[in-house]
Amino acid sequence: MFIPNTKENRQEMLEVIGADSIKDLFKDIPQDLMNPQYNLPAALSEAELTREIKAFAAKNKPMLNFAGAGIYEHFIPAAVNAISSRGEFLTAYTPYQAEASQGTLQVIYEYQSCMCALYGMDASNASHYDGATALAEACGAAARIKGKNKILLASAVNPQYVKVLKTYFGFGNNINFEFVNTKDGITDLADLEAKLTDDVAAFVLQTPNFLGCIEDGDAVAKAVKAKGALFIVSANPLSLGALKAPGDYGADFAVGEGQPLGNAMAFGGPGLGIFTCKKEHIRHIPGRICGIAKDADGKRAFVLTLQAREQHIRRERASSNICSNQALCALNAVVYLTLLGPAGLKEAAELNIENAHILQRKICELPGYSLAAKAPFFNEFLIKCPVPAAKVVKAMAKKGITAGYDYGEVCKECKDLLLVCATETKTAADIEAYVSALGGI
């Protein structure tokens, strides 16, 4: 698209946003991403390209995976992809002539219903890009509702989410974030209460948190509500098959990453941003909501409603500039939940808990290894190693095992900590193979 801005137009816009030059406007973008030079090979025919891709694929080596840190390996029933691959769902893109797409709208409506039931909340939108953007949108909504620009974050929130928050609100949105300390793997209530001052809009809690630990939602909610702040919870949806729903302990907004619900890891994406809230905040929901109405003949009809997005209302009044939802990933999630049902989801969650605790106990029986975070955990836990975790990861990879996530990558003082995950996909033989390989390092 060509936008005929004159030199004077550009200079005037730069002055308004407080930048001295175009170069200054893009200073936060790494230089190696600015106008990179691509050394692309010559074009290939389809047959040549197929051979090339197969040669690349042949280099892949199957690894026994015990890593999590935000993206998790779970069993996906064959029916999930069989249904979402039907011709009616071949595109994940959103319908612009919405009411002509009754099937797609019904899927969105069913997805919203599932998310409300799972998180114990009153309303859900049609989804966001991923768990990080859903959390950012909840923070923005809380700041608008309270008219305050300070938000407290539990320090055990996923560090990738924190980066997204700082990117979201680093340019002109002016939301300030302050961290609340962690004690024994979960939020330090004394530190939280001390930092819940009158200028705080909301507190953000993740549970299970990035350390894998299960937070005390009731105690945190009590402290937050006593100071009149809003309560935002980011929760792993699969864990809610066994754990208390955020809505049941007072969350105003409950968000999460929906990848564990029938979506493949796929090298870290795409994700599925779950966004739910209580009824009193429904008009602050970003994106779109699908509802039920009646058509001219009095029959049930699905419609898009409360579309507080910039494509539908005046931009300055929009609650968000997010324009699309992850419809195909949301479809996978609702098919997965429908296939499992409440009992199946509970069983999957309990298998995650069981496998993770079996593995943790066996690891801690090895000389030099111990549990670093003492709080109860779901399917992920932090282990203190006798050597740097990076060396453990490298040595285990040579044995065909992804040992976990080197926590030293986000905490320089924590080079001996390893974040290990065991989901329902791990068998007793897998766990024994891990422990045997770890003991042989």
NORNORRA-V937145 format. One line per field, one symbol per residue. phi: phi as a letter, one per 20 degrees, with the letter a starting at -180 (. if undefined). psi: psi as a letter, one per 40 degrees, with the letter a starting at -180 (. if undefined). burial: + if it has 16 or more other ideal C-beta (glycine too) atoms within 10 Angstrom, else -. Layout:
# NORNORRA-V937145
phi=???
psi=???
burial=???
This chain:
# NORNORRA-V937145
phi=.edfefgfgfffffffendebffffdfeegffeelfedeefffdffffffffffffffffdfceecdclpccecfdggffffffefgfdfdefffeegfedfffffgffffgffffffemdebceeocfafffffffffffffffemcddcecffefgffffffgffgdecneleedcedfdclncffffffffeeefeeeaddcdbgefeneefeffffgfffffdmeeddcdcffffffcdffgffdnfecccreegfemdffllnrfdceeccbfgfdffdfenccdcdccefenefbecebleecffdcggfdffadfdccefffffgfffgffffmgfffffffffffffffffgffffeffndbfedefgcedbbddedfcggfffffffffencefqdffffdbfedfedcedcceffeeffffffffffffef
psi=hhhghiddddddddddefididdddfdehhdeehfihhghiiiiidddddddddddddehhhihhficfdhihihhiddddddeeiddedheiihdgdeegdddddddddddddddddefidiiaeiadadddddddddddddddefifhhhhheeihddddddddddfegedfhhhhihihhfeihhddddddegieehdihhhhhiadeeihigddddddddddeeiihhhhhhdddeddihiddefehdhhiihedegehidffeiiahhhhiiideedeehibihhihaiadeeihhhihifgfieedihdeeieieheiigddddddddddddddiddddddddddddddddddddddeeiheiihdheiiiceiihhhieihddddddddddefhhdahheedehdefeehhhhhhaeehidddddddddddde.
burial=------------------------+--------------------------------------+++++++++++-+---+--++----+--+-++--+--+--++-++++++-++++++++-+++++++++++++++++++++-++-+-+++++++++-+++-++--++-----+-+--+-+--++++--++--++---++++++++++++++++++--++-++----+++++++++++++++-+++-++++++++++++++++------++++++++--+--+++++++----------++++-+++++-------+++-+-++++++++++++++-++----+--++-+++-++++++-++--+--+-+++-+++++++++++---+--++-++--+-++++++++-+---+++++++++++++---++-+++-++--+
